[in-house]
């Protein structure tokens, strides 16, 4: 069985914020959690499978399943290092970073 990977690229736009390029188009803007935000976007478009994230140099730096990544977000605080936690949309936010 051949596994198909969907490739995303993240050019840094400013410290800790990224735009995400998928199939030549920016699909997520100004994200601090580009892998998870992109997974949610791709899942909303009906795409499933594996996702690989490449940095601006073209180096693969993260691999995971779209369905699982869509349920996660990166959390960081002064007491803890960055880690994935369960994603919960802000109840008062209607803004969506995906196009």
N, C-alpha and C positions, 0 to 999 in steps of 0.2 A: 504494500500500500504506500503510495506517495503522499506525503504531507505537503499541502500548499501553504506557503507563508505569505501573508500580506505585509509589505514593507512600508514603513513610515519613516520620514526624515524630520529631524527637528533642528531647524536653524535657530540659534539663540537670538532673541530680539532685545533682551536686556537681562540683567542679572536675575536668574531664577525664573524667567518667563520664556516661553517658547511658542512659536507657530508650528503647526504640524502639516507636512505635505504628504498627501497620499495620491498616488497615480497622477502626479504633476499638478495637483490643485491643493491650495491651503484649505484644510477642512476644520481646523481648530485654531483659534486665535488667542494669543496672550495667556497661555496656560501654564500654571505651575505644576500641574500633574498631567503632562501630555500623553503618556501611555494610556492612562485610565480614561481621560476625556475622549481620546480618539477611539478607544474600544467602545465607549457608549455611543459615539457617533456612528461607527461602523455597524454596530448591532441594530441601531435604529434604521439603518439602510438595508437590513436583512442579511448582512455578512456575518459569517461565523468562521471559526477555525483558529489558526495560529497567527500571531502578530509579532513582528520583529521590529524593534526601534533602532534606527541608525542615528548616530550623532552627525554634526555638520561636516565631519571629516570622512563620513561613510563607514565608520566603524560600528558594527552591531554591538549594542550595549544592554538590551533587554529583550527577552523572549517570553511569551506567555499566550494563554488562550484568551480570545476576545471575550467570551462569555464570562469568564472569571474576572478578568481585568476590569470589565464594565461595572462590577460590583464593588470595586476598590477605589481608594484615593490615597495619595501620599499625605501623611500627617507628620508634623514636626513641631516640637515645642522646645522651650528652654530646658525642660527636664529630660527630653528624650531625643534621640537621633531620628532621622526620617525613617518611616516605616509605612507599610500598606495597612489601611484600616477599612472597615465597611463604609461605603459611600451612602450618604443620606442627603438628598437635595435640600437646600435651604428652603424652609417653608414659605418665606416671603419673596423669594427670588423667582422672577419669570425670565430672567436673562439666561440665554443658552449660548455658550461659546462656540457651538458647532454651527456650521453654515448649512 
